[in-house]
Amino acid sequence: MDLINPVGPSSSSGNYVVVPVEDDTPASISLDHKQFCWGCGLHVLVPDYASSFKCGWCGAITKEQSSKSDDNKWVRWRWSRDRFFVSIVVLFMAFFICAGIWAVYPVIFSVSYLYGVIHLTIAAILSLCTLSSFCIAAFQPAGSSPIVIWGSYPAVEKGALENYTFCHYCSKPKPPRAHHCRSCRMCVLDMDHHCPFIGNCVGAANHRSFVFFLIFTLLSTLYVAIMALFSVFSIWPPLNRRTLNRITELGEGNWTFQSLEDKFLDFLGSVLLLPIRGLVLVYLFMCSVSVGSGLTALLWQQLYYVYTGKTYLSRLSSGDNEDVTEKDCQNIMRFFGLPLGVTMYLPSFMKAQKSHDK
């Protein structure tokens, strides 16, 4: 509940920080319910009905909750789940790199040696960027809570714990926009979500690396899809004369069900004549399109939250009651570490101030 005119320890109320009654509360409710503020250790006088209160001295928010602990059985299950998904991602990336080089580049080098060297260099750069961003996002700590002084009034200054809450899992102060992850068993600053595919939380310290991982993976899948499609058409078995005649008939407008059926059967027959390399290329193309579609949606969501200055969890927890948040391309510039002066080169509709959510 909100405070008006909070008082410190040196005021007439002694060692108590008084929380006044709201205007719409019944007059019969007493104000003799005393509690300790976990942030500074002072006594706080709150109404009996209050489930939470904010200290007028340190600014810490106290909620009436009992201490909690993570069930070791579920912690082990989450740990096993994360390791399983990380192994799947690593094997999938290794398959894409190895199978792509084995299936695509013999065809590319057969066209031109220079052509093959250029595309092999592009593939090496994309692979290196994807793997490095994955390792940073997976193994870099997501962002632990800072160490602050709490629990003792002489040491805690006025407003030092503004809007801090107490994490009953960690038994430590939790800063604003921090959330406790029960998989990582820690409070994470600016936590977006816990991603089992990297086995780590996405927070303030590795959010940028996670977005870079999505970008490089999306570029890699797009590149693999294009090169696999080019290569598979280069080695596709030639159609027989009868199939070519049917295709010509279809081009002239002679559409019949029998001609379509025969063409489809001839196409299946040509697929059976594909070598192993061709089947691998078809599989790479299908996987690239499906994975790229999902990554596109996820990347768009992440960039939208960065644009609005929010995270996924802050969006869920705030709902429609969040304070005014500026939507601006400068949020994206800050996120990627670019100078804000770059926005002057953007079109006017992109650098104009956007509408706000309330």
C-alpha positions in Angstrom: 0.0 0.0 0.0 1.2 3.5 -0.6 2.7 5.8 2.0 2.1 9.5 2.6 4.5 11.6 4.7 6.6 8.7 6.0 8.6 9.4 9.1 12.1 8.3 10.1 13.4 7.0 13.4 14.1 10.5 14.7 10.5 11.6 14.5 8.0 11.7 17.3 6.9 8.1 16.7 10.1 6.8 18.0 11.3 3.6 16.3 8.2 3.2 14.3 7.4 4.0 10.7 3.7 4.8 10.5 1.6 3.6 7.6 -1.6 5.8 7.4 -5.0 4.4 6.7 -6.4 4.7 3.2 -9.4 6.9 2.7 -11.7 4.1 1.9 -10.9 1.9 4.9 -13.4 1.5 7.8 -12.8 3.6 10.8 -13.1 0.6 13.1 -9.8 -0.9 11.9 -7.1 -0.4 14.4 -3.5 0.6 13.6 -1.7 -1.3 16.4 -0.5 -4.2 14.2 3.3 -4.0 14.5 5.7 -5.7 12.2 9.4 -5.5 11.5 10.7 -4.2 8.2 13.1 -6.8 6.8 15.1 -4.1 5.0 16.1 -1.8 7.9 14.9 -3.7 11.0 12.6 -0.9 12.2 9.2 -1.4 13.6 6.4 -0.7 11.2 2.8 0.1 12.3 0.4 -1.2 9.7 -3.4 -1.9 9.5 -4.5 -5.3 10.4 -5.9 -6.0 7.0 -2.7 -5.1 5.1 -1.1 -8.1 3.4 2.0 -6.0 2.4 3.5 -2.7 3.3 6.3 -0.4 2.2 8.8 1.0 4.7 8.9 4.8 4.9 12.6 4.8 5.7 14.4 2.3 3.5 11.6 1.9 0.9 11.6 -1.9 1.1 8.3 -3.8 0.4 7.3 -6.5 2.9 4.8 -9.2 2.0 3.4 -11.6 4.5 4.8 -14.9 3.2 6.4 -17.8 4.9 9.9 -19.0 3.9 10.0 -21.3 0.9 12.4 -23.9 -0.3 12.9 -25.6 -3.6 12.0 -29.3 -3.7 15.2 -31.2 -4.5 13.3 -33.7 -6.6 12.0 -31.1 -8.9 15.3 -29.3 -9.0 17.0 -32.5 -10.2 14.2 -33.0 -12.8 14.6 -29.5 -14.1 18.4 -30.0 -14.3 18.0 -33.2 -16.3 15.4 -31.6 -18.6 17.7 -28.7 -19.3 20.7 -30.9 -20.0 18.5 -33.0 -22.4 17.4 -30.0 -24.4 20.9 -28.5 -24.5 22.2 -31.9 -25.8 19.5 -31.9 -28.5 20.4 -28.3 -29.6 24.2 -29.1 -29.7 23.6 -32.3 -31.7 21.2 -30.4 -34.1 23.8 -27.7 -34.7 26.5 -30.2 -35.2 24.4 -32.1 -37.7 23.5 -29.0 -39.6 27.2 -28.0 -39.9 28.6 -31.4 -40.8 25.7 -32.6 -43.0 25.6 -29.3 -44.8 29.3 -29.3 -45.6 29.2 -33.0 -46.7 26.0 -32.6 -48.8 26.2 -29.1 -50.2 29.8 -28.2 -50.9 30.8 -30.9 -53.3 28.0 -29.6 -55.5 29.1 -26.0 -55.0 32.8 -26.7 -55.7 31.7 -28.6 -58.9 30.3 -25.3 -60.2 33.4 -23.2 -59.5 36.3 -23.4 -57.1 36.1 -19.7 -56.2 32.3 -20.0 -55.7 32.9 -22.9 -53.3 35.6 -21.0 -51.3 33.3 -18.0 -50.9 30.4 -20.0 -49.7 32.6 -22.1 -47.4 33.8 -18.9 -45.8 30.3 -17.7 -45.3 29.3 -21.0 -43.7 32.4 -20.9 -41.4 31.5 -17.4 -40.2 27.9 -18.2 -39.5 28.8 -21.4 -37.7 31.4 -19.6 -35.5 29.0 -16.8 -34.7 26.1 -19.2 -33.9 28.2 -21.4 -31.7 30.0 -18.6 -29.8 26.7 -16.7 -29.1 25.2 -20.0 -27.9 28.1 -20.7 -25.5 27.9 -17.2 -24.1 24.2 -17.3 -23.6 24.3 -20.8 -22.1 27.4 -20.5 -19.8 27.4 -16.8 -18.8 25.5 -16.1 -15.6 22.2 -14.5 -16.4 22.7 -11.7 -13.8 22.7 -12.2 -10.1 21.3 -9.7 -7.6 23.7 -7.1 -6.3 25.0 -7.4 -2.7 23.3 -4.7 -0.6 23.3 -3.9 3.1 20.1 -4.8 4.8 18.6 -5.7 8.1 20.2 -3.1 10.3 18.9 0.5 10.6 22.2 2.3 11.2 23.8 0.8 8.2 20.8 1.1 5.8 20.4 4.6 4.5 17.1 6.3 3.7 15.7 5.0 0.4 18.6 2.5 -0.1 16.2 -0.4 -0.7 13.5 1.5 -2.6 11.0 -1.1 -4.0 13.1 -4.0 -3.0 11.3 -7.2 -1.9 12.4 -10.1 0.1 13.0 -13.4 -1.8 11.7 -16.3 0.5 13.6 -18.8 -1.6 17.0 -17.2 -1.5 16.4 -15.4 1.9 18.0 -12.3 0.4 16.8 -8.9 -0.9 15.3 -9.0 -4.4 15.7 -5.8 -6.5 12.9 -4.4 -8.7 12.4 -6.3 -12.0 14.2 -9.3 -10.6 12.6 -12.7 -10.4 13.5 -16.0 -8.7 14.2 -18.8 -11.0 13.5 -22.2 -9.4 15.5 -24.0 -12.1 18.7 -21.9 -11.5 17.9 -21.5 -7.8 18.7 -17.8 -7.8 17.2 -14.3 -8.4 17.9 -13.0 -11.8 18.0 -9.3 -12.7 15.7 -8.3 -15.6 14.8 -12.0 -16.1 13.0 -12.6 -19.4 12.4 -16.3 -19.1 14.2 -19.6 -18.3 15.2 -21.2 -21.6 15.7 -25.0 -21.4 17.4 -25.0 -24.8 20.4 -23.1 -23.4 20.0 -24.5 -19.9 20.1 -21.0 -18.4 18.0 -18.0 -17.6 17.8 -15.1 -20.0 18.5 -12.0 -17.9 20.4 -8.7 -17.8 23.8 -10.3 -18.4 23.1 -12.6 -21.3 20.0 -11.3 -22.9 21.9 -9.6 -25.7 23.9 -12.9 -26.4 20.6 -14.8 -26.5 19.2 -12.4 -29.1 22.4 -12.6 -31.1 22.1 -16.4 -31.0 18.6 -16.2 -32.4 19.7 -13.8 -35.1 22.7 -15.9 -36.2 20.7 -19.2 -36.0 18.0 -17.7 -38.2 20.5 -16.4 -40.7 22.2 -19.9 -40.7 18.9 -21.7 -41.4 18.0 -19.3 -44.2 21.4 -19.8 -45.7 21.2 -23.6 -45.4 17.7 -23.6 -47.0 18.9 -21.6 -50.0 22.0 -23.7 -50.6 20.2 -27.0 -50.0 17.5 -26.1 -52.5 20.1 -25.0 -55.1 22.1 -28.2 -54.6 19.2 -30.6 -54.6 18.0 -29.2 -58.0 21.5 -29.6 -59.3 21.7 -33.3 -58.6 18.0 -34.2 -59.1 17.6 -37.1 -61.5 16.4 -36.0 -65.0 12.7 -36.8 -65.7 12.0 -39.2 -68.5 10.5 -38.2 -71.9 7.0 -39.1 -71.0 7.1 -36.9 -67.9 8.3 -34.0 -69.9 5.5 -34.4 -72.3 3.0 -34.4 -69.5 4.5 -31.2 -68.1 4.2 -29.6 -71.5 0.5 -30.6 -71.6 0.0 -29.1 -68.2 1.6 -25.9 -69.5 -0.8 -25.8 -72.4 -3.8 -26.0 -70.1 -4.7 -29.7 -70.5 -5.4 -30.2 -66.8 -6.8 -33.6 -66.0 -6.8 -35.6 -62.8 -5.0 -38.5 -64.6 -2.2 -36.3 -65.8 -1.7 -34.8 -62.4 -1.6 -38.3 -60.9 0.9 -39.6 -63.4 3.1 -36.5 -62.9 3.1 -37.1 -59.2 4.0 -40.8 -59.6 6.8 -39.9 -61.9 8.0 -37.3 -59.4 8.0 -40.0 -56.7 9.9 -42.3 -59.0 12.6 -39.6 -59.5 12.9 -39.2 -55.7 13.7 -42.9 -55.3 16.6 -42.3 -57.7 18.1 -39.6 -55.5 21.4 -40.5 -53.9 21.9 -40.3 -50.2 23.3 -36.8 -50.6 20.0 -35.7 -52.2 17.9 -37.1 -49.4 20.0 -35.3 -46.9 19.6 -32.1 -48.8 15.8 -32.5 -48.8 15.9 -33.1 -45.1 18.1 -30.1 -44.4 15.8 -27.9 -46.4 12.7 -29.0 -44.6 14.3 -28.6 -41.2 15.7 -25.2 -42.1 12.3 -23.9 -43.1 10.5 -25.3 -40.0 13.1 -24.2 -37.5 13.5 -20.8 -39.2 9.7 -20.2 -38.9 9.8 -20.8 -35.2 12.9 -18.7 -34.7 11.4 -15.8 -36.6 8.4 -15.6 -34.3 10.6 -15.9 -31.2 13.0 -13.2 -32.4 10.2 -10.9 -33.3 8.8 -11.3 -29.8 12.2 -10.6 -28.2 12.8 -7.5 -30.3 9.3 -6.2 -29.6 9.9 -6.5 -25.8 13.3 -4.7 -26.2 11.6 -2.0 -28.2 9.0 -1.5 -25.4 11.6 -1.6 -22.7 10.1 -4.7 -21.1 10.9 -8.3 -20.6 8.5 -11.3 -21.0 8.0 -11.7 -17.2 7.6 -8.0 -16.6 5.0 -7.9 -19.3 3.1 -10.8 -17.7 3.3 -9.5 -14.1 2.4 -5.9 -15.0 -0.6 -6.5 -17.3 -2.5 -3.3 -18.0 -1.4 -1.6 -14.7 2.2 -0.9 -15.6 3.7 2.5 -15.4 4.2 4.5 -18.5 6.9 2.9 -20.6 8.5 4.6 -23.5 8.4 2.7 -26.8 11.3 3.9 -28.9 14.0 2.7 -31.2 16.5 4.1 -28.7 15.7 1.1 -26.5 17.0 -1.2 -29.2 20.1 1.0 -29.6 20.8 0.8 -25.9 20.2 -2.9 -25.9 22.7 -3.6 -28.6 25.2 -1.1 -27.3 24.9 1.2 -30.3 25.4 5.0 -30.0 22.1 6.8 -29.7 23.2 9.2 -32.5 22.5 6.4 -35.0 18.8 7.2 -34.6 19.2 10.4 -36.5 19.8 8.4 -39.7 16.6 6.5 -39.3 13.4 7.4 -41.1 11.3 10.0 -39.3 8.5 7.5 -38.4 11.0 5.3 -36.6 12.6 7.9 -34.5 9.4 9.7 -33.5 8.2 9.1 -30.0 5.8 6.2 -29.9 2.6 5.7 -28.0 2.7 4.5 -24.4 1.1 1.7 -22.5 -0.5 2.4 -19.3 
